[in-house]
Amino acid sequence: MNRNIDGVERLVRFALGLGFLAWIPFESDDFRWFGLVGIYPLATALLGFCPLYRSLGIDTRRSRR
């Protein structure tokens, strides 16, 4: 499993994931499940790997010289 997410994108994904998960206690019961969407960006940020990017052939890391 090679990393395919750049550092800046990882930070953005991490922040979005935490934001969605933090939303859970403040939302009504009908939309509380929507906060669980934050698990995916949080997990991909921590791993540095996005399965969707791999299937689409996307690599956002900067090329190293």
Short mmCIF file of the C-alpha atoms (twelve columns), coordinates in Angstrom:
data_MODEL
# 
_entry.id   MODEL 
# 
loop_
_atom_site.group_PDB 
_atom_site.id 
_atom_site.type_symbol 
_atom_site.label_atom_id 
_atom_site.label_alt_id 
_atom_site.label_comp_id 
_atom_site.label_asym_id 
_atom_site.label_seq_id 
_atom_site.Cartn_x 
_atom_site.Cartn_y 
_atom_site.Cartn_z 
_atom_site.pdbx_PDB_model_num 
ATOM 1  C CA . MET A 1  0.000   0.000  0.000   1 
ATOM 2  C CA . ASN A 2  1.890   3.037  -1.280  1 
ATOM 3  C CA . ARG A 3  0.964   6.508  -0.140  1 
ATOM 4  C CA . ASN A 4  -0.862  8.561  -2.723  1 
ATOM 5  C CA . ILE A 5  -1.917  11.665 -0.751  1 
ATOM 6  C CA . ASP A 6  0.217   14.797 -0.309  1 
ATOM 7  C CA . GLY A 7  0.900   16.281 3.135   1 
ATOM 8  C CA . VAL A 8  -1.330  19.341 2.696   1 
ATOM 9  C CA . GLU A 9  -4.226  17.220 1.499   1 
ATOM 10 C CA . ARG A 10 -3.713  14.923 4.488   1 
ATOM 11 C CA . LEU A 11 -4.080  17.901 6.828   1 
ATOM 12 C CA . VAL A 12 -7.269  19.015 5.086   1 
ATOM 13 C CA . ARG A 13 -8.721  15.507 5.206   1 
ATOM 14 C CA . PHE A 14 -7.796  15.199 8.883   1 
ATOM 15 C CA . ALA A 15 -9.532  18.495 9.722   1 
ATOM 16 C CA . LEU A 16 -12.644 17.576 7.714   1 
ATOM 17 C CA . GLY A 17 -12.810 14.144 9.316   1 
ATOM 18 C CA . LEU A 18 -12.586 15.578 12.817  1 
ATOM 19 C CA . GLY A 19 -15.155 18.227 11.907  1 
ATOM 20 C CA . PHE A 20 -17.691 15.668 10.734  1 
ATOM 21 C CA . LEU A 21 -17.135 13.466 13.777  1 
ATOM 22 C CA . ALA A 22 -17.420 16.452 16.117  1 
ATOM 23 C CA . TRP A 23 -20.755 17.266 14.520  1 
ATOM 24 C CA . ILE A 24 -22.353 14.031 15.774  1 
ATOM 25 C CA . PRO A 25 -23.270 15.134 19.329  1 
ATOM 26 C CA . PHE A 26 -24.754 18.445 18.142  1 
ATOM 27 C CA . GLU A 27 -27.077 17.128 15.446  1 
ATOM 28 C CA . SER A 28 -30.566 15.723 15.820  1 
ATOM 29 C CA . ASP A 29 -31.144 11.982 15.744  1 
ATOM 30 C CA . ASP A 30 -32.250 11.976 12.101  1 
ATOM 31 C CA . PHE A 31 -28.953 13.366 10.779  1 
ATOM 32 C CA . ARG A 32 -26.525 12.105 13.414  1 
ATOM 33 C CA . TRP A 33 -25.370 9.275  11.151  1 
ATOM 34 C CA . PHE A 34 -24.112 11.868 8.644   1 
ATOM 35 C CA . GLY A 35 -21.223 12.651 10.998  1 
ATOM 36 C CA . LEU A 36 -19.897 9.134  10.475  1 
ATOM 37 C CA . VAL A 37 -18.888 10.230 6.987   1 
ATOM 38 C CA . GLY A 38 -15.862 11.724 8.765   1 
ATOM 39 C CA . ILE A 39 -14.380 8.274  9.333   1 
ATOM 40 C CA . TYR A 40 -13.262 7.961  5.697   1 
ATOM 41 C CA . PRO A 41 -11.296 11.238 5.385   1 
ATOM 42 C CA . LEU A 42 -9.825  10.744 8.853   1 
ATOM 43 C CA . ALA A 43 -8.671  7.207  8.047   1 
ATOM 44 C CA . THR A 44 -7.213  8.178  4.679   1 
ATOM 45 C CA . ALA A 45 -5.378  11.111 6.281   1 
ATOM 46 C CA . LEU A 46 -3.846  8.890  8.934   1 
ATOM 47 C CA . LEU A 47 -2.828  6.220  6.423   1 
ATOM 48 C CA . GLY A 48 -1.796  8.587  3.626   1 
ATOM 49 C CA . PHE A 49 -3.559  6.272  1.212   1 
ATOM 50 C CA . CYS A 50 -6.893  6.685  -0.564  1 
ATOM 51 C CA . PRO A 51 -8.351  3.553  -2.220  1 
ATOM 52 C CA . LEU A 52 -10.561 5.679  -4.477  1 
ATOM 53 C CA . TYR A 53 -7.531  7.607  -5.743  1 
ATOM 54 C CA . ARG A 54 -5.746  4.339  -6.455  1 
ATOM 55 C CA . SER A 55 -8.635  2.965  -8.484  1 
ATOM 56 C CA . LEU A 56 -8.741  6.223  -10.496 1 
ATOM 57 C CA . GLY A 57 -4.955  6.379  -10.903 1 
ATOM 58 C CA . ILE A 58 -4.594  9.661  -8.989  1 
ATOM 59 C CA . ASP A 59 -1.479  10.500 -6.974  1 
ATOM 60 C CA . THR A 60 -1.370  13.942 -5.350  1 
ATOM 61 C CA . ARG A 61 2.092   13.611 -3.856  1 
ATOM 62 C CA . ARG A 62 4.701   15.926 -5.276  1 
ATOM 63 C CA . SER A 63 7.240   14.153 -7.423  1 
ATOM 64 C CA . ARG A 64 10.540  13.750 -5.662  1 
ATOM 65 C CA . ARG A 65 13.731  14.604 -7.509  1 
# 
